[in-house]
Amino acid sequence: MKFFTTPLRTKFAITNFLLAVSFLFVNNVFGQATVQTNKSDYRPGDTVFISGSSWMPGETVSISILEIPSSLSPTEYSIQADNNGLINNDQFITLQSHLGKAFFVTAIGVSSGDTAQCHFTDAPFTSATSGDWNLGATWGNAGNNVAGSGYPGSLDAATIQSGHVITLIANASCSTLNVSGATGGGSASTSRVNLNGNTLTVSAWVNLTSSQNNKTAELIANG
């Protein structure tokens, strides 16, 4: 089982930059075991509820949560599947230091060897729909077109949700950017930031993340 993220560190401006990364992952290596979180994006202080199904009844399932980017070791938990092969865990709580980060969840059945993955992010601005970066409605703040409150500003972390295409209609900036190819199952989809000839200045890092099959996360100059 492998996963992939592309952290681009230090301050830079994305101008004529084309990067399309396709992620072709096998969600369950040896069976139909699953793992998922109750939300795809969280705020600091939120509890992350992890659940799953189709594990071997009674087996121990090892849960690893890897923070991206970070030099820290993964957070690990052990869960026992119930008689129906279901797992549940609510031990992980997001912190202020997690803002702008992506997290990969890997579940491995100790007895069965089944493996499943998902991922989630932690950002104050999360796309609510496809649309213009500079409009509050794109981020769930209809009528508020002010940077920093209606849409991401230079000090804010931003996450593009699975399947959303966000287009710049003017120069923009943020502190961190997560472009999330997928956080769950379903048909193929593309998540994209289209610069549309403008400049997006990111002061910390960019993550292109996916943990499912046939999903794409893109940064594209024009398209």
C-alpha positions in Angstrom: 0.0 0.0 0.0 1.4 3.3 -0.9 0.3 6.9 -0.9 1.6 10.1 -2.4 1.6 13.7 -1.5 3.5 16.6 -3.0 4.5 19.2 -0.4 6.1 22.3 -1.9 7.8 24.2 0.9 8.9 27.8 1.5 7.4 31.0 0.0 6.8 31.0 -3.8 4.4 32.3 -6.4 2.6 29.8 -8.7 2.3 31.5 -12.1 2.8 29.4 -15.3 2.8 26.1 -13.4 1.2 22.9 -14.7 1.2 19.9 -12.5 -1.2 17.1 -12.8 -0.7 14.1 -10.6 -2.9 11.0 -11.0 -3.2 8.7 -8.0 -3.9 5.1 -8.7 -4.2 3.3 -5.4 -5.7 0.0 -4.5 -8.0 0.8 -1.6 -8.2 -2.7 -0.3 -5.3 -5.1 -1.1 -6.7 -8.4 0.0 -10.4 -7.9 0.4 -13.2 -5.4 0.8 -12.2 -3.9 4.1 -12.8 -0.2 4.4 -11.8 2.8 6.5 -13.3 6.3 6.5 -13.7 9.4 8.6 -17.0 11.1 9.3 -15.8 14.4 7.6 -13.2 15.2 4.9 -12.0 18.4 6.6 -11.9 19.4 10.2 -11.2 22.5 12.4 -8.8 22.6 15.3 -10.5 21.0 18.3 -12.6 18.6 16.3 -12.8 14.9 17.0 -12.0 12.7 14.0 -14.4 9.7 14.0 -12.8 6.8 12.2 -14.9 3.8 11.2 -14.7 0.8 8.8 -16.4 -2.4 7.8 -15.7 -5.9 6.3 -12.8 -6.6 8.7 -12.3 -10.1 10.1 -14.6 -10.4 13.1 -12.7 -10.1 16.3 -9.3 -9.2 14.7 -7.1 -6.3 15.8 -6.9 -3.5 13.3 -3.9 -1.2 13.4 -4.7 2.4 12.6 -1.9 4.8 11.6 -2.4 8.5 11.1 0.4 10.3 9.2 0.6 14.1 9.2 1.7 15.7 5.9 4.0 17.6 5.9 5.7 16.7 9.2 8.8 15.1 10.6 6.8 13.4 13.4 6.1 9.7 13.6 2.5 8.6 12.8 -0.1 8.5 15.5 -1.1 4.9 16.0 -4.1 3.1 17.6 -5.3 -0.5 17.8 -9.0 -1.3 17.3 -10.7 -4.6 17.7 -13.3 -5.4 15.0 -16.7 -6.4 16.4 -18.6 -9.6 15.6 -19.8 -7.9 12.4 -16.3 -6.8 11.2 -17.0 -3.2 12.1 -14.4 -0.8 13.6 -14.8 2.6 15.3 -12.4 5.0 16.9 -12.6 8.6 18.2 -9.2 9.2 19.9 -7.7 11.6 17.4 -8.4 15.3 18.0 -7.1 18.0 15.6 -4.9 20.8 17.0 -4.2 24.4 16.1 -0.8 23.2 14.9 -2.6 20.9 12.4 -4.0 23.8 10.3 -3.2 23.4 6.7 -2.1 19.8 7.0 -3.2 16.6 5.3 -3.6 13.3 7.2 -3.4 9.8 5.8 -5.2 7.1 7.6 -3.9 3.5 7.0 -5.8 0.6 8.5 -4.2 -2.9 8.5 -5.8 -6.1 9.8 -3.3 -7.9 12.0 -4.8 -11.3 11.3 -6.3 -10.9 7.8 -3.6 -8.6 6.3 -6.4 -6.5 4.7 -5.4 -2.9 4.1 -7.5 0.3 3.5 -6.8 4.0 3.4 -8.5 7.3 3.5 -7.3 10.9 4.2 -8.6 14.1 5.7 -7.4 17.7 6.0 -7.6 20.5 8.6 -8.2 24.0 7.1 -10.4 27.1 8.0 -11.3 27.6 4.4 -12.7 24.5 2.5 -14.3 24.8 -0.9 -18.1 24.3 -0.8 -18.5 24.1 -4.6 -16.6 24.7 -7.8 -16.3 28.4 -8.6 -14.1 31.5 -8.4 -11.4 31.6 -5.7 -12.1 35.2 -5.0 -15.8 34.7 -4.3 -17.1 33.9 -0.8 -19.8 31.6 -2.2 -17.2 29.2 -3.4 -16.1 28.7 0.2 -19.6 28.6 1.7 -19.6 32.3 2.6 -22.1 33.8 0.1 -22.2 37.5 -0.1 -18.8 38.0 1.6 -16.2 38.6 -1.0 -13.5 39.8 1.4 -10.1 38.1 1.6 -9.5 36.5 5.0 -13.2 36.3 5.9 -15.1 35.3 2.8 -12.4 33.6 0.9 -8.8 32.6 1.8 -6.3 35.4 2.4 -2.5 35.4 2.8 -2.6 34.1 6.4 -5.2 31.3 5.7 -5.0 27.6 5.0 -7.2 26.4 2.2 -8.5 23.0 1.1 -10.0 22.2 -2.3 -12.5 19.4 -1.8 -12.7 16.3 -4.0 -14.2 17.0 -7.5 -14.1 20.9 -7.1 -12.5 23.1 -9.7 -11.5 26.5 -8.3 -10.5 29.3 -10.7 -8.6 32.5 -10.0 -10.3 35.6 -11.4 -7.5 37.8 -9.9 -4.2 37.3 -8.1 -4.7 35.5 -4.7 -2.7 34.2 -1.8 -2.9 31.8 1.1 -0.5 30.3 3.7 -1.0 26.6 2.8 -3.0 24.8 0.0 -4.4 21.2 0.0 -5.8 20.0 -3.3 -7.7 16.8 -2.3 -8.0 14.3 -5.1 -10.4 12.1 -3.1 -11.3 11.2 0.4 -13.7 8.4 -0.3 -14.9 5.9 -2.9 -17.0 6.6 -5.9 -16.4 7.4 -9.6 -13.3 9.1 -10.9 -13.0 12.8 -10.2 -10.6 15.7 -10.6 -9.9 18.4 -8.1 -8.2 21.4 -9.6 -6.9 24.9 -9.1 -7.0 26.8 -12.4 -4.7 29.9 -12.2 -6.4 31.3 -15.3 -3.3 33.4 -16.0 -3.2 34.9 -12.5 -0.7 34.4 -9.7 -1.4 32.4 -6.5 1.2 33.1 -3.8 1.6 30.3 -1.2 3.8 31.2 1.8 4.3 27.7 3.3 3.4 24.5 1.2 1.1 22.9 -1.3 -0.2 19.3 -0.8 -1.6 17.3 -3.7 -3.3 14.4 -2.0 -5.3 11.3 -2.8 -6.0 8.0 -1.1 -8.4 6.4 -3.5 -8.5 4.9 -7.0 -8.6 6.9 -10.3 -8.5 10.4 -8.7 -6.5 13.4 -9.8 -5.4 16.6 -8.0 -4.1 19.4 -10.3 -2.6 22.8 -10.3 -3.0 24.2 -13.8 -2.0 27.5 -15.4 -4.8 27.8 -17.9 -7.6 25.4 -18.7 
